[in-house]
Amino acid sequence: MKSAVIISSKRGPQCLENFLEFAPDNVDFIVISKEKMEKKYDKTTEFNDKEASAKSWIFNRVTNRNFGFLYAYKQNYDIIMTLDDDCFPTSKTFFDDHTKRLNSFGSDHFSTLSAFSNIPEDIFEKGARGFPSSFEKYPIVLNQGLWIGDLDLPATTIGRILKSADGKIPPPLSTESKVVNDFVLPKGQLATFCGMNVSFRREVLPALPWTYQDPDVDRVSRYDDIWAGLIVKIILDKLDKRMSTGSPVIRHTKGKRDIEKDIEYEIKGDTINSYLWNNLSSLVLEGNNYESCFLEVANWLDKASENPDLIFLKKVSKAMHEWIMLLNSPF
């Protein structure tokens, strides 16, 4: 199986270089950078922001990663992974761990053994006393790897509660937090979705562009991957596919940020975010594939945008229709 790793880069090639060190032969890298890198790397195709934005208005500085997704889709990669450029490996099994998850199955039954550590896999699969010996399992097509170091927390939490002036997570959260379990998200369960360590099968991509954001005009940002996760999750539920979360774990070493600007963006989008979390699950999808379901969601968002507080969703809906058009057009 061929895999492509999409990296949206503004800080340089350090992330790429670290993962290239142990990438197997079947893994290539696609980098979308603000400026072209000075050095050429093996197994790497590079585009800059200008090339991405020239393809479509939906590939702006926030969602330029989607251009890499489109390229990978057209190149028929079987598995697509994505990283931020401030992510670094904690294990050389990173690629195998993602691929293993995407070749596995999960059920919607919760095992209380998930609350324990050091349970051998053959025992964990049997569950605690009373766990059913026979139940339906669904293919896992999307995996959210997690992180240590700078956790993915709201800007208000980072700035107001943790008192961080530069956006970085102070210890002990940044030094002592660990990931101890893998989970399969059952049908009907929404979850936050962070785009800096994700893998998915090619089949999912019609329903998984990062959601269009417009910080320069509408001041809406910080929700591109979050809303993409909500949208794709209800589509996976409809199609009897599943999403897992847990391994592989990367180290996130966030660069210094303007935390007040992040807070402004999050507050601006909070009304829409709350609306989606509280209402999206009630949408009854009729389609039987990723594309048709994705367009149903787009039309639902367009209708929701009639509410003046949700008007930005009209632009999101338009971008979703544009995404499907691009997938079905020559690159």
N, C-alpha and C positions, 0 to 999 in steps of 0.2 A: 504494500500500500504506500502510495506517495503522499507525503505530508508537506504542507507549506506553513511557515511561521511568519506571521505578519507583525512587523514592528513599526509603530509610529514613533519617529525619533526627532527630538529637538536638542538633545544633549550630547550627541556624538555616538560613536560605535561601540562603547564599552560593553553594553548588553549583548549586542550581536557577537562580539569577539568571545565573550564568555560561553555562550551557547554553541558557537561554532566549534569550540574545542572538542566537544564530544558528540556532536550531531552525527547520526548514522547516515549512510549513503543515500537513503531514501527521503531525507529531509532537506528541503531548500528554504531559503529565507527571502522575503520580500520586504524591503525597507521603504517607507515613505518618509522622507526627511524634509526639513525646512530648507536646507541647502544640501547640495550633493556632497557626499563624503569625499575626502581627499584621496583615500585609498580604495582600490577595488578589492573585493573579497570573493573567494570561491563560493559557489553554491548560492550566490546572492544576486538578486535583481533589485535595482534601486530606481525609485521615482522621487521627484520632489513635489512640493505642494503645488507649484504652478502647473505641472503636468496633470495632477489630479483635478485641480479646479477647472482646468480647461475642458475636461471630459464632461463635467456636469456641475451645475450650481449646488448640488447636494454634497459635493466633496469639498467642504470648507475646512478651515484650520482645525476645527473640532472633530469633524467626521471624515478626515482624509483617510483613516484606516479602512473605510469602506471601499475606497479605490483599490486597495490591496486585496480585499475580499473578492471584488469583482474580477480582478486579474487572476487570482487563484481559481476562481470558479471557471473562468474561460479556459484555463490551462488544465482543467480536469484533475486537480489534486483530490485525493480521496478524503484526506483529513486536513483541516485547517486549524491552526493554533494561533493565538495572538498574545503578544507581550507588550508592556510599556518599556521604554528605554531605561527606566530606573529599576528594572527587575533583574535579579541575578539568581543563578541556580544554587540549590542547597544539596543536590544529589545528581549524579550522572545518570540516574534512571528516569530523568524528567520526561523524555520522549516516550520511553516504554510505558511509564505510568499512565500518561494520557491515552496512549493507544490501547492499553489494557482496559481502561475504563470504557472506551468506546467500542470494545468488543465484548462487553459483558451485558448482563441483564439485571433488572431490579424489580422488586415487588412493591406494592403499596402498603404492606403490613409492617408496622413498627415493632422491632425487636428491642425489648428492654435491655438486652446485652449491649446495645449501643451506648449505654451509660457507663460501661466498664472499659477498662484498658486491658491490654495483654490477653485478649480472648483469641485463641487460634482460629484461623479462618474456617476450618472444618467444623468447629464447635459453634462459631458465630452463626454460620448458615443454618444450623438446626434450631437456633433460637432458644429462648427460655422455655420452661415447662409450659405446655399447652400451645406452643407455636404450631401452626398447621404444617403437616407433612406434605401437603399438596396445595399449591396455589399458583395463580397465573403470574408469569414474569414478563416484563416488557423490555425491549431493547433500549439501552442507554445510547443516545445520539449526541449528547451535549454534556461536557464536564467542566465544572467550575473549580479549577485549582485554587488553593488558598495561599496565604502569605504569612511571613513573620517579619518583624522589623516595624516599619511604618504601616500600621493597620489602616484599613479603609473606613474611616469614621467621618461623620458629618463635620463640616467646617465649624458649625456652632459648638460642637463638642470639643473639637481641637482648640478653638480659640477661646471659648468662654469657660469651659470646665477644666480642660487640661492647661489652660493659660499659655498655649504655645503661640509665639508671635510670628513664627516662620513656617507654620504648617507641618512641622515634623512632630512625631509622637515621642514624648519624653519617656524615660524609663519610669517604672518597671514594665509598662505595657509594651514598649518597643524591644525589651530585652528578655522578658520572661514568658510572654504568651506563646503557646504552642498549639499546633493542630494535632488532635489525637484520634479522630475518627473520620471515616467516609460515610456519607449519607446519600440515599436516593430520595429525591423529593417526590412525594406521592401526588397523585392526581388531586387537583384543587388547592394545592399548597403553593402560594407565591413566596418568593424570596428575593432579597437584594441580589444584584448581579454585577460583579465588578470585572471590567474588561481586560485587566492586566495579566490574566493567567487563565485563559479559556481555550478549550478545544471542542471541535464539533465535526460531524460528518458533513460532507459536501451537500447532501440532500437537504440539510437544514437551512442552507444559506438564503434561499428565497425569503425566509421569514426572520433573518437575523442580521440585518444591517444595524449598526449603532444608530439610534434615533437622532434625526436631524435636530441640531441646536443652533441658535443664532445669537451668540453673546455680543456681537458688534452692533446689531440692530435692536433685537428684542430683549437683550440682557438675560437670556435664558441659557444656562449651561449647567454642567455637572450631573445631568440626568441622561446623557446619551446612551450609556450602557445600562443604566438602571431601567429605563423604560423599554429598551430592547429586550431585557430579560423578562419583564412582565409580559410583553407581547408574545415572545416566543414560548413562554411557559404555558399559556392557555392554549396555544396551537399544538404544542406537544401533547397536552392532555387530550385534546380532541382526536389526535391521530394515534393515541395509545403508544406514545414514545415517552421516554423519561430523561430526566436531567439528574446528574450526580454532582456532589460537591465534596471537597476534601483534598485528597492528593492529586497531583504532586504539589509540593509546597515550594514557593520561591521566596527569596529575600527581597523585600521592597525597601529601597533606600531613597525615599522621596527627596527631591531637591527642595530648596527653600522656595516658599510660595507667598503670595500676597493673600494672607488668610482672610482679610476683610473683604477682598474682592470675591473670594470663594463663598463667603457668607452671603454677600449680596446676591450672587447667582442662585444659591440654594433657596434663599427666601423668595426670590422672584418666581421660581418654579414650584414652590411648595404647594400652592393651591392645586395645580395640575397634577402633581405627584400624588397628593392625597386622593384626588378624584379617581385617578387610575387604580390605585390600590383598593379603593372601596367599591369600585363599580365594574372594573374590567372582567372580573370573574363571572359576572352575571350575563355577559354576552354569550349567546348561544350560537356557536358557529355551525354552518351548514356544509362547508366545503369538505373535500376528502383529500386535499393535498396542501402542502405548505403555501404555495402561491395563492390559491383561492382563499384560504383562511386569512392570509396576510392582508389581502385586499379587502376582505370583510372587516377586519379590524380598522384598516385605513378609512373605510366609509363610515364606520361607527365613530371614529375620532372626528371626522369632518362634521358629522351631525352634532357631536358634543361641543364643537367649537362655536356653535350658535350662542352658547353662554358667553357673555363678554369676558368673564374671568378665565375662560378656556380658549380664547380666540387663537392663541399660538398653535393649537392643535390642528388648525386648518393648514398651516404651513407643514406641519409634521405629516399630515395625511397626503398632501401633494408630493412631498418627498418620497413617501412610501410607494406611490404610484410610479414615480420617476424611477425608483430602484428596480421595480419589476420590468419596466420598459428596457432599462439598461441590461438586465440579465438576459433578455430575449433579443438583444440587438448585437451586431458584430462589435467586438471590442474596439 
